[in-house]
């Protein structure tokens, strides 16, 4: 049995929260972020317009992070976005 959308969002939220808090990440975490978002978008079970707008941004963050030469700088450059994404996911999960 696969992960539900809520499970995927919880995992995504945990990964983003870890990036924001620790300012470190691994290439595999970035790959996992990109895969999680791709799966959720393919599934088409999310109906929240705001979340649907930010998911591609999160996916792009994951893709760029896989190839980032300086992961700390990549996280730092996206810190405001990460916090915004965490908020959007948290609001969706409360519904």
N, C-alpha and C positions, 0 to 999 in steps of 0.2 A: 504494500500500500504506500502510495506516495505522500508527500507532504501536502497539507491543505494550504490554501492561500494564506490563512492566518498564521500557520506554522512558518511559511516562507517569509511573511512580513516580519514575524518575530525574529527569525534568524537574520534577516536583512537589518533590522533595527539593532540587534546585538552587534553585528559587524560594524555598522556605522558608528554606533556609540563607542565601541572600542577604538576606532580610528580617531574619533574626536577627543577621547579622553587620553589615550596613550600617544597619539601622533606617530604611531608606527603601524605597519601592516606588512603582509607578505604577498608575494605574487599570487599564491593560491587563494588568498582571501579576495583579491581583486577579481580573479577568475570566477570565484564562487558568487560574488556580487553580480557580475555580468550574467552568469547562468541563471541565478534566481530571478532577476528582473526579466530576462528573456522568457523564462518559463511562465511567469505571471502574465506577461503581455500576450503570449501565445494562448494561454488558458482563457483569456477574455472574461474572467469572472469578476473582475474589479469594475465597479460601476461609478466610483468616485472620480469626478472630472479632475479635481486638483491632483489627486494621486496619479491619475493617468498622465498628467502633464509632467510630473516630476520623475516618474519611473524611467523614461528615456534619458533624463539627465543623470540619474544614478547609474544607469547602465553605461553611459559614456564615461563617467568617473571611474567605473571598474575597468573598462577597456583601456583608458589612458593610464591607470595605475599599474596595469600589468607591464607596461612598457616604460614606466617612469624611471629615469636614471637617479632621481633623488626623491624617494618616497616621502620623507618628512616634508619636503617642500611641496610636493603634490597635495598632501593632506593640508598643510598650512594654507596653500592657495585656495583650497576648497572648504576651509573651516566653516565659513558662513553658510555655504550651500549645504554642508553636512548637517549643521544644526537645523536648517530649514527643512531638510528631508526627514530628519528624525521627528520633527514636529508634525509634518504631514502624515507620516506613518502612524504616529501616536494618535492623532485625531481620527484617522480612519479606523484604527483598532477599537476606539471607544464607541463607535457606532453600532 
